[in-house]
């Protein structure tokens, strides 16, 4: 039996196996990070394109995600509001409040809604409402790149979530809770704020300034010069380091500091955003595949495909769908169908806490996704 590896940043002492030497990192994630770093350091067009996309992913999305999460978790810490108890006391307003939680960018609000159902604080209609309303982490990407579209998608998902939740509460009387998980917060607690959390916050501040400047159509090269790639690459690299060494699957513990939660969850989202950016541009630049022609040939199926992808747990596939929309490859109908059908990372704790409820909630979200998705496809095909 080998001794445990030292805390991150401390030199190892004693005889260690390869696993011990890399004990700071999750071995399943480390190869992903090494491949991305190798691509970024590659010579020629490959390296240049990779570094450019990493910078774009950081200043266009990650910096905004960090700011939003810090604001959300900071307010949660300051006001110390017990959302579960509040939902239980809301009675008739449970479904709208649960949908509001789900419609907030990211997966945190939806996870709270799922936990409230598992602990008996809300009914099944509320959990359907929160999972139907959520767009998950893909909402951050849409807000950062197409805020005009986000202004329609998020409120519309919110309304659809409320209506679906009310219908479910009216006609579904089965209690799907069954045997739930041992607790509502499945994430391990990290504890005190770490140096890398503070470093991520420090890099995020200038990253946000650059991102806002880009939205204001300021000439970034002239204004920031070499500072932009330095900030973007530093933020992307630190995010990869945090993700590779994280003890978490995705969500953070409610009792961790807002800065730690921001750094952990932003890093998790950023890996998927970088992957989506690279996947699209690599295909265009190196494979010579005409994605627009390919998707045009199956245009009537695109809303259905977007909805079916929404059933896949996690935010990665949903971020890819949003990336395809942003690049003009799929219609708005496919985006809104995916936004309504997908549950983001909230589906993971839902499956752990109440698997029957999670499966049935996903099934019930299919009907409004089909109605709204194909409604836009046939009656508003030119929208956005």
KEZA-793726 format. One line per 4 residues: their letters; for each residue x, y, z of C-alpha. Coordinates in steps of 0.25 Angstrom, whole numbers. Each point is the difference from the previous one (the first is absolute). Layout:
residues N
a> X:Y:Z | ...
end
This chain:
residues 384
xxxx> 0:0:0 | 6:13:-4 | -1:13:7 | -9:11:-5
xxxx> 5:10:-9 | 3:14:6 | -9:12:-1 | 0:6:-14
xxxx> 12:9:-2 | 9:-8:10 | 11:-8:-4 | -2:-15:1
xxxx> 8:-8:11 | 3:-15:1 | -2:-11:-10 | -12:2:-9
xxxx> -6:-7:-12 | -4:7:-13 | -14:1:6 | 6:7:13
xxxx> 8:10:-8 | -12:4:-8 | -9:-1:12 | -3:15:-1
xxxx> -7:-3:-13 | -12:-9:-4 | 7:-10:-9 | -12:0:-9
xxxx> 0:15:-2 | 15:2:-1 | 2:-6:-15 | -11:10:-5
xxxx> 8:12:6 | 13:-6:-6 | -6:-1:-13 | -6:14:0
xxxx> 14:6:5 | 7:-8:-11 | -10:6:-11 | 3:14:6
xxxx> 15:-2:-1 | 0:-6:-14 | 7:7:-11 | -7:7:-12
xxxx> -14:1:-3 | -5:-10:10 | 7:6:12 | -4:14:-4
xxxx> -15:-3:-2 | 0:-8:13 | 6:12:8 | -10:10:-7
xxxx> -12:-9:3 | 4:-2:15 | 2:15:1 | -14:2:-6
xxxx> -6:-10:9 | 5:6:12 | -3:15:-3 | -13:-3:-7
xxxx> -6:-10:10 | 8:-4:12 | 2:14:6 | -15:3:-1
xxxx> -3:-14:6 | 10:3:12 | -7:14:2 | -14:-6:0
xxxx> 3:-11:9 | 8:9:10 | -12:9:0 | -10:-11:2
xxxx> 8:-8:11 | 4:13:7 | -14:5:1 | -4:-14:5
xxxx> 11:1:11 | -4:14:4 | -15:-1:2 | 1:-15:5
xxxx> -14:-3:-5 | -5:-15:1 | -5:-2:-14 | -6:-14:3
xxxx> -8:6:12 | -4:11:-8 | -6:-9:-11 | -7:-8:10
xxxx> -7:12:6 | -3:6:-14 | -11:-11:-2 | -8:5:-13
xxxx> 13:8:-5 | 9:-13:1 | -1:-2:-15 | 3:14:-5
xxxx> 11:1:11 | 6:-13:-4 | 0:4:-15 | 7:13:4
xxxx> 11:-8:6 | 1:-9:-12 | 0:12:-10 | 12:7:7
xxxx> 13:-3:-8 | 8:-12:4 | -5:-12:7 | 1:5:15
xxxx> -15:4:0 | -5:-13:-6 | 8:-8:10 | -6:7:11
xxxx> -14:-3:-6 | 3:-14:-1 | 6:-1:14 | -13:7:6
xxxx> -8:-11:-7 | 8:-11:6 | -1:6:14 | -15:1:-1
xxxx> -1:15:-1 | -6:1:-14 | -10:-9:-8 | 4:-7:-13
xxxx> -6:12:-9 | 11:9:6 | 12:-10:-4 | -6:-1:-14
xxxx> -1:15:-1 | 14:2:5 | 6:-10:-10 | -8:5:-11
xxxx> 3:14:2 | 15:-2:1 | 10:1:-11 | 12:-3:8
xxxx> 13:5:-2 | -3:2:-15 | -7:13:5 | 13:6:3
xxxx> 5:-2:-14 | -12:6:-6 | -1:12:9 | 15:3:-3
xxxx> -1:-2:-15 | -15:3:-4 | -6:8:12 | -12:4:-10
xxxx> -3:-15:-2 | 1:-3:15 | -10:11:3 | -10:-9:-7
xxxx> 5:-14:4 | 1:2:15 | -14:7:2 | -7:-10:-9
xxxx> 6:-12:7 | -4:6:13 | -15:1:-5 | 0:-14:-6
xxxx> 6:-5:13 | -11:6:8 | -11:-5:-10 | 6:-14:0
xxxx> 1:0:15 | -14:4:2 | -6:-10:-10 | 8:-11:7
xxxx> -4:4:14 | -15:-1:-5 | 1:-13:-7 | 11:-8:6
xxxx> -2:-5:15 | 10:-11:1 | 12:3:10 | 13:-3:-8
xxxx> 9:2:12 | 1:-14:4 | 14:-3:7 | 8:13:-1
xxxx> 15:2:2 | 7:2:13 | 0:15:-1 | -4:11:-9
xxxx> 14:6:-1 | 8:-11:-7 | 13:8:-2 | 12:-1:10
xxxx> 3:12:7 | 14:6:-4 | 1:9:12 | 8:13:1
xxxx> 3:9:-13 | 12:-5:-7 | 11:9:-7 | -5:-5:-14
xxxx> -14:5:3 | 5:14:3 | 10:-1:-12 | -12:-3:-9
xxxx> -8:11:6 | 12:10:-3 | 1:-5:-14 | -15:1:-2
xxxx> -1:15:3 | 8:4:-12 | -6:-11:-8 | -14:6:3
xxxx> 5:14:-4 | 5:-6:-14 | -13:-8:-2 | -9:12:3
xxxx> 9:8:-10 | -2:-10:-11 | -15:1:2 | 1:15:-1
xxxx> 8:-2:-13 | 12:6:4 | 13:-3:-8 | 6:-10:10
xxxx> 14:-1:-7 | 2:15:0 | -5:2:14 | 6:-12:8
xxxx> 11:-5:-9 | 7:-12:5 | -8:1:13 | -12:-7:-6
xxxx> 7:-13:-4 | 8:0:14 | -13:1:8 | -8:-9:-9
xxxx> 11:-11:0 | 3:1:15 | -15:-1:3 | -2:-12:-9
xxxx> 13:-7:5 | -4:3:15 | -14:-5:-3 | 5:-13:-6
xxxx> 10:-2:13 | -12:2:9 | -9:-9:-7 | 11:-11:-1
xxxx> 3:0:15 | -15:2:4 | -6:-10:10 | -14:3:-6
xxxx> -8:-5:-11 | -6:13:-4 | -8:7:11 | 6:6:13
xxxx> -4:-1:15 | -9:11:5 | 9:3:11 | 12:2:-8
xxxx> 4:15:-2 | -6:7:-12 | 14:2:-6 | 3:-15:1
xxxx> -13:-3:-6 | 2:10:-11 | 13:-5:-4 | -4:-15:1
xxxx> -13:1:-8 | 6:10:-10 | 12:-9:-3 | -10:-12:-2
xxxx> -8:8:-10 | 12:6:-7 | 5:-14:-4 | -12:-3:-7
xxxx> -1:14:-7 | 15:-2:-5 | -4:-14:-5 | -12:6:-8
xxxx> 8:11:-5 | 12:-9:-5 | -9:-11:-5 | -8:10:-10
xxxx> 12:8:-5 | 9:-12:-1 | -11:-7:-9 | -1:13:-8
xxxx> 15:3:-1 | 6:-14:-2 | -11:-10:-4 | -6:8:-12
xxxx> -13:-4:4 | -12:9:-4 | -8:-1:13 | -10:10:-5
xxxx> -3:-8:-12 | -1:-13:8 | -10:6:10 | -8:6:-11
xxxx> -2:-14:-6 | -7:-4:13 | -7:13:4 | -13:-6:4
xxxx> 6:-9:10 | 9:10:6 | -10:5:11 | -2:-15:4
xxxx> 15:-3:0 | 1:12:9 | -10:-5:9 | 5:-14:1
xxxx> 14:6:3 | -6:7:12 | -4:-13:6 | 15:-3:2
xxxx> 4:3:14 | 11:11:2 | 2:13:-6 | 11:-4:-11
xxxx> -9:-4:-11 | -9:12:3 | 11:9:-1 | 4:-6:-14
xxxx> -15:2:-5 | 1:15:4 | 13:1:-7 | -6:-5:-13
xxxx> -11:10:1 | 10:11:3 | 7:-4:-13 | -13:0:-8
xxxx> 0:-15:-2 | -13:-3:6 | -13:8:1 | -6:7:12
xxxx> -10:-11:1 | 11:-11:3 | 6:10:11 | -14:2:7
xxxx> -3:-14:-1 | 13:-4:7 | -1:11:10 | -14:-6:5
xxxx> 4:-15:-1 | 13:1:7 | 3:-1:15 | 14:4:0
xxxx> 9:-5:12 | -13:0:8 | -4:-14:-5 | 12:-6:7
xxxx> -4:3:14 | -15:-3:-4 | 4:-14:-5 | 8:-2:13
xxxx> -11:5:9 | -13:-4:-7 | 3:-8:-12 | -15:-2:-3
xxxx> -3:14:1 | 12:4:-9 | -4:-9:-11 | -15:4:0
xxxx> 3:15:1 | 9:-2:-12 | -11:-7:-7 | -10:11:3
xxxx> 9:10:-5 | 0:-6:-14 | -14:4:-4 | 2:15:2
xxxx> 13:-1:-6 | -6:-6:-13 | -12:10:0 | 9:12:2
xxxx> 11:-5:-9 | -8:-3:-12 | -9:11:3 | 11:10:-3
xxxx> 5:-9:-12 | -13:1:-7 | -5:13:4 | 12:9:2
xxxx> 11:-7:-8 | 7:13:-2 | 1:5:14 | 14:3:4
end
